[in-house]
Amino acid sequence: MDFVEKRLTERAKRGDREAFAELVEIYKDKIFQLAYRMVGNRQDAEDIAQETFLRVYANLHTYDESYKFSTWIYRIATNLCIDRGRKKKPDFSLDEEVEPGQGLDWYSRLSSSERTPEDKVVTQELQETVQDALSHLQPKYRSIMILRYIEDLSLQEISDIVKLPITTIKTRIHRGREALRSKLRLM
């Protein structure tokens, strides 16, 4: 954990609301994006992000500073997403519009020369296809795939978040890739 984050968590644990507000500011977009990618619904993702911060605030006194704060908050958010998936039947709409930039966008992070409008449409369609396939994976694979390939977390960080051994994480990554590959072949 970097020095600033460590000081903020120490202050927040002592009841400093401004320090907690700064932690929220640092993590709000990251937690929303994680939740959105896991549940695929903006409203649910907003609810999960809000619930994550409520739980962090209520349980800050239990936070163990020997772990990274990011690991702790990601674990809370991931568990809330998984719980939401268990409680709610998926609702799919063929008419639902996908906002630009809301799908998987790791391709857009690559540096490139100016892209043509056609390239942009093809990339958008590919991102939507991958996001759709990802949303159909079992939650135990989807969460691992998102944490590894979208959030770019290490195997150890993922292990700390989901409380599973690294060997299990590796297995789920392998099986998640295989499931994603077969879903993409069918699309």
N, C-alpha and C positions, 0 to 999 in steps of 0.2 A: 504494500500500500504506500502511495507516495505521502510525503510529509504533510501536505495541505489536507489531504483526505483524513489522515490520522488525527490531525489537530481538530478538524471539523467533527469527527466522530466522538472524540474525547469531550469536546464542548457540548455536543448534542446530548451525550449521555448524562451530562451534568444539568440538563434542562435548558440549554441555550437554544431558543427557537430560531434565531437567525442562522445559527450553524446548521440546524436541521434543514431550514429553507435552502441553504446553499447546497446541501447534499441532494435535496430534491431537484434543484436546478441542474446539477451535474448529471443525474441519472434519469430524469423524467423522459427524455427522448429515447434513451437506450432501452428502458423498461417498456415503453409503449411499443417500440419496434419489435422487441422480443415477443411481447404478447400478441401483437398483430400477426406476426409470422406464424405463431403457434395456433391461434384461434381463427385467423382469417376474417375477422369481423371488427370493424373500427370501433363500434360501440362497446363490444365485449372487451376489446383491448384497452379502451379508456377506463372501463370499470376495473379491470384487473390491475392496471397501473395505479389507479387511485387506491384500491384495496392493498396493493403491495406497500405503498407508502404509509397507509394507516397501520398496517401490521408492523412495519419497521419502527414507526414511532412508538407503538404500544409495547414493543418488545426490545427496544434499544438497550435496555438494561441487561438483557441476556446476550447481547452481541459479544462474541469472544474475539478480542483484538489480535489474537495469534493468527486469525484468518483474514484474508483480504475482505474489505467491506463489499467489494463488487461481487465476490463469490457468495456472500451471505444474501445480498439483495436479489441476485439472479436466482438463487435457490428458492427464495420466497415466491418470486414471480413465476418461475417455472412450475412450482407445485400448484399455484393458483390456476395456471393455465390447464394443467393436467386435470385438476379437480373440476374445472369448468367443463372440460370435454367429457368427463364422466357423467356429469349431471345433465348436460344438454344434448339433445339429439341434434345432429348437424342439419342446418337448413340451407338448401342450395336454391339459388335463383338463376335462371338462364338470362333474366333481364337485368341483373345487377351490374352496374357500371363499375369498372375498376379505375380508380383515379391514377393518372400517370405518376410513376415514382413510388407507388404503393406495393408493387410486386417485388420479386427478388431482383435486386439491381446490382449484383456484383459485376456484371458485364459493363455497366455504365461507369464503374470505377476505374476501368482500364484506360490508360492514356491512349489517345488515338487522334488521327487527323480529323478534320471536319467530316461528319457523316452526312450522307444524303437522307432525305426524308424517307426513302424506301428502306434504307438501313435501319433507321429509327423504328419504323413500323415492324420490321422483321424482329428486331431486338425486343421490342415491346411484346410481340406475340410470343416469342420464346420465353421471356420472363413470366408471362401469364401462364404459359403451359407448365413451366417448372413449378411455379407457385401452386397451381392447381394439383399437380401430381404430388407435391410435398404435402398439401393439405389432406390428401387421401391416405397418407401413411398412418400406421398405428401411432398413437401418441408417444409411446416409448421410443420409437425410432425418429419420429418427427422432431421431438425436443432435442435429441442428441445431434441430429443433422443440422438443425438451426444453430445450436450453440457452437458446433464445430466449424461449419462452413460459412455461416452468415455472420455470427458474432465473433468468429475467428478465435475462439478460446482454446487453450491447450487441453490435452487429455486430462492432466492433473486438475485443472480448473473445473472441467466438466465433472470429473469424479467428485470433487468437493461439493459442487452444486447439487448433483442428483444423488449423492451418497451411495455410489456404486463403485466397485473396484475398476481399475483402469482396464483390466482384461475384458470385463463386461462392456465397458464403453467401446473398446475396439471391436468387439463382436457386434454390438448394435450399430456402429458406424458401417461395418461391412454389410450387415443385413439390410440396413437402411438404404445404402447405395444400391444393393441388388434390387430391393423393392422399388426404389425410385426408377431404376433403369427399366424394370419390367413395366411399370406404369407408363413411362414415357414411350415405350415401344407401342403400347396400345392406343396412344393418343394420336 
